């Protein structure tokens, strides 16, 4: 039992050092390091199952100590497994946010094309030119209301920050 315990304990410490490497790995190699760590954790779990069987076969005076050591190793490995899962979740969230950011930045917000389509549809529906001009004038005014609201919001935020600090 002792050689297997020592080997498993050594692997736990190696995984802990690999977890530090995981934080500094670049995007290409992070998956390889994750897979390497997960494979080691899986191997340790199989060793722990074997160690549990061996600890139950120990003499009665050593059995409790052996079970405690195996339980401590099991706790450490579960902690490492959780840390790996948390890292993977943070990485996945970060990648998803980057994809969404890139998607938003790649969109082109054109109002001219949309406005032309609206005018074409309105002409098709038979709206008069007067109504069309009113709609265009309203869109022009709305733009200034939006800009004014943005400026007012910035001023209010500035005043709140100045007042609170």
N, C-alpha and C positions, 0 to 999 in steps of 0.2 A: 504494500500500500504506500509506503513512504516514497519510493521513487516516482510513482505516478502523481502523488500529491505535490512533490517538489517540482516536477515538470509542469503541472497545471498551474501552480503558484507562479512559476517563471513566465508562463504564457500570459497570465493576468497582468503581470508587470509590463510585458512587451506590448500588450494591447493598450495599456495606459500611456505608454510612450507614443504609440501610433495615434492615439487620440490627439495628442499635441501636434503631430504632423498633419492631421486632418484639417486643423484650423489654418495652417499655412500653405496647404496644397493649392495648386492652381486649378482652374475649372476642368481641364482635361484629365488630370490625374486624381481628382477627388473621388471619382466613381471607383477607380481601381483601389484606392486606399480603403474606401468604405467596404467594398467587396472583400478585401483582404481581412479587415477587422471582423466582418460578419462571419467569414469562414472560420476564423480563429475562435470566435465566441461559440459557434456551433460545435466545434471540436471540443472546446472546454466543457460544454454542456454534456457531451457524450462521456468525457472523462469523469465528470461529476457523478453521472449515473453509476459508472463503474466504481468510483470511490465510495458511494453510498453502500453498494453491495459489499465491498471489501471492509468498510467500517463496521458493518453489522456482523462480520465474521471475526473481528478482532476479539482478543480475550476480554472478559468483562471489566477488568481493571483499566483497560486502555480504550474501551469502546466509547464511553461518553466523551472523552477528550477528542477522539478521532471524529466523532459525529459533529462536535462543535467546530473543529477545523474545516470539515467539509461544508457545514452550513455557512461558515464565514466566507469561504471561497464562493459558494453559491450566491450569497448576498452581493459580494464584490462583482461577480459576473453579471448579475441582474442589474446592478447599478451601471455598469459599462454598457449593457444592452440599451438601457433607458437613455443614457447619454448619447449613444449613437443615433437612436431614433429621434431624439430632440434635435440633434445636429442636422439630420436628414430633413426633418420637418422645416427647420429654419432655412435650409438651403433651398428646398422646394418652394417655400413661400417667397424667398428673395428672387428666385428665377421667375416665378409667376409674376411678381411685381415688375420685374424688368421687361418681361414680354408684354405686359399690359401697357407699360410706359412707352415702349417702342411702337406698339400698335397705335396708341394715341398720338404719338409724335408723327407717325407716318400718314395719319389721316389729313386730308386737306379740307378745310372748312371754307367752301366757296358759297357765298350768298348770291353772287351774280347768276350762277347757273340755276340755282333754286328759284330765284326771283323770275327768271325768264320762263321756267316751267310753269310757275303759278300764273304768269301773265298769259301764256298760251292756253292754259286750261280755262282761265277766266274768259278769254276771247271765245273759246269754244262754247262756253256756257251762255254766251251772249250778254255779258256785262258791258255796260256802256263805257266809253272812254273817260267820262267824268268819274265814275266809280273807280276805274283803274288808277286815275291820277290821285284820288283820295287815298287809295291803298298805298301807292308809292310814297305820298307825302307822310302818311302815318308811319311807314317803315323808316323813313328818314328821321322823323321826330323820335321814334322809339330808340334809335341809335344814340341820340343825344341824351335821352333819359337814362339809358344804360350807362353811358360814360359818366354822367353826373352822379348816378348812384354809386358807381365804382369809386369815384373821387371822394364822395361823402363818406363812404364806408372806410376808406383808407384814413381820412381825417379823424373819424371817430375812433378807429383802432389806435392811431397815434396818440390821441388825447387820453385814451384809457391807459395805454402803456405809460405815458408820462405821469398820469395821476397816480397810478398804482406803484410806480417805482420811485 
